[in-house]
């Protein structure tokens, strides 16, 4: 079974992808009217044995409106005139999405402001307040 390399230690099986073709919309004359160059790439995230569970969850969140209720990502590509170029474009966009989902977000470590920074903040506020107070005294 041929596999598609996505990242250093991440790949998916070619058989997990399903392509369908349609006529592209927009300008293009006879080519658009008679050639099925638009590509719809379908990838079932929930049933994919190639991805870990945490990557699947992040991928579903990143997919947004491209995700169906059944957990299938549908990517449409019709930028190019040829079917093969659109197929490569759809695959590249899916790979980019999977790479983005495979990166684990860093956990935020809660920190507190230092005592010195708190004092500087309060002093700056007091200084600013004093300037404003001088302004109001001039108006009276």
N, C-alpha and C positions, 0 to 999 in steps of 0.2 A: 504494500500500500504506500503510495507516494505521500510524503509529508511536506507541509509548507513551513519553513523556518520563519519564526516571527521575531524571536529574541534569542539571546545566547543559549538559554536552556528552556525555551518555550517553542513548541510547534503544534500544529493541528493537522489532522488527517485530511487529505484532499476529498475524501468521500463524505466528510461532514458538511461540505459546501454544496449548495444546490443553485444552479444558474437557470434563469428563464430569460427569454428575449422578447422584445416588443419593438414596435416602431417608435422612434423617438419623436418628440414634439418639437415645434419651433421651426425656424427657417432651414432650408436645405434643398428645396426643390424636389426633383424626382428621387434623389437618394433617400430622403426622409420618407417619401410616400411608398417606396417599394422595398426598402431594406430594413430588416429588424436589427438595428444596431444598438438600441437601448438594452442595458443589462440590469436585471434584478437579482442580486446575490442574497441568498437566504442562509443564515447560520443559526442553528438551534443551540442556544447558549445553555439551557438547563439540561439537555441530554448529551452535552459534549463531554466525552471521557478525557479529553486532552487538557482541560482546564481545571485548576483547583477551585474549591468552593468559594474562597474569599475573592478570587479573581472574577468568578462568575457574577457574584453580587455587585462588585464595582463596575463590571462591564454592563450589567443591566441598568445601573444608575446612569452611566455615561451615555448609553444608547438613546435614552430619552424617547422621543416620538418614533424613532426607527424600530422600537421594540414592540412586538405584538403581545397580546394577552397570554399567548401560549409560550412566550419566552423565546421567540424567533426574531433575530435582527434581520431587517430587510434594508439593503443598501441599493439605491438606484443610481445608475451611472449612464449619462447620455451626453457627456461633454464632447466626445470625439466622434468622427465620422465612421470609424470602423468598430465592429463588434469586439474584436480582440483588444483594441486600445481601451474600450469601455470596461471590458472584463478585468484587465490589469488595473484600471483606475479603481474599480469597486473593491478588488482584492487588497490593493494598497490602503484604501480607506479603512477596511475592516482590520487589517494588520495594525495600522496606527491606533485604532480604537483599543485593540487588545493590548498593545504595548503600554498605552496610557493606563489601562485598568490593571496591568500586572505590577505597576509601581505601588508599593505599600506606602500609604501616607505616614509621615512622621508623627509620632505622638507628641502633643504639646506638653511641655513641662511647665507647670504653673510656677511663676516667680512673683516675688513681692518687690516693690520699689524700695531702694535703700533709704535709710534715714536721712542721709545728706541730700538725696534727690528730692525727698519730700520737703525738706527745709528750704531748698532752693525754689521749689514751686511756690510755697507759701510766701516767701520773701518777694518773689516776682509779682505775685498777686497783690501784695500789700503796696509795693512800689507803684504798680499800675493804678491801684485805688487812690493813692495819694495824689497822683498826677490828675486824676479825674476830679478829685475833691478841690484841687487848686483851680481848675477850670470853672467849676460851679461857683466858687467864691468870687471870681472875676465878673460873672454875669449879674450878681446881686447888686 
